[in-house]
Amino acid sequence: MRSGLLDKNSIKKILIIRNDNIGDLICTTPAIQAVRKRFKNASISILVNRYNKDVIDGSGIANECFVYDKLKHGRHKSRLSAWLEMYRTFSEIRKREFDLVISCRSSYSPSVARMAYFTGARWRLGYVPQKGILPRFFYNIPVVAEKKPLHEVDKVYRLVASLGIENDNEGLAINIPEAEKNRAWDFLKEHGVKKDNYLAAIHISSRRPENRWPIERFIKIINFLTSKDIKVVVLWMPGDDTNPMHPGDDRKAESIKEKVHGDVILYKTESVKELIGVLSLCKLAICLDGGAMHIAAALRIPVIALFGSTDLAVWGPYGKGHTVIKKEDGIESISAKDVMDVINSKLPKRLMEKERMVVK
């Protein structure tokens, strides 16, 4: 049976699996919205890990959310504990008797293929490699993954297109948690931010070492912005940089506080919801490749993204109004001036006319 001919009226319960990081899940939200349009009478559930759950909380794109913890995220002390939780989660999923499960990965993943199979769903859709019998055992609606570069959003769209779904240009979906937004605004007001201020966010963290930028250049950017009377809030991944599981940038944030010339606001975000809340108040986001960049793009905030080794054709900020800076020699080759030039192209005229600070 061709997957595009699935009777949409017979599909009552759908499970979508997306178990990766924050950006991966955000890039999947357009496809999830398209599935909901196609199967209007179906209940849609989603399986995610606890780390990225906050991205869809309150967004309304799913009726139900199943959550589990990856061992590497540090909540479980042993592999056995992680497996027991996974077993309980899938026992509950099997009770739901899903009609259709969609593995929303942009390429074949053996672990997600097994997850799809163990849901017990009648129809199982997912990407499979060009060759191999085993992947097709897990999926009875297999779609062969292409090797040509496509944005992550478009790769997932291509997968669900086999269900007769057309790309209606759905945007990225994200919920702005009001409590965290209000808490961030109260903090910003205490630090002199007013409603008519132009507030820029600078997120200094990246999980991958090859995508990190020297802190001294961030300081130059902050000084450049504050010289134009722009309010700057610095965001980062909290924690100790020696933590092997979750290295953080607390030390870098303190260094910024000590070395900048003007006033800068340091806002420590302990959760994804807090990060979403404060970013929703900003007019510009300067980020490295990572979850904060995708959150800002989903919030429709103009992004200036500094890329290292990541393929920007696949993982660049999705949507209009964003700029990616990437050089062949790596992120170390991006100068502070490169970023300042892009900033000037995005600022309102009233801010561009302010006297510029000369930074060598």
Summary of the structure (lengths in Angstrom):
residues: 360
radius of gyration: 21.8
end to end distance: 64.6
largest distance: 66.7
contacts: 1199
relative contact order: 0.13
helix: 41%
strand: 15%
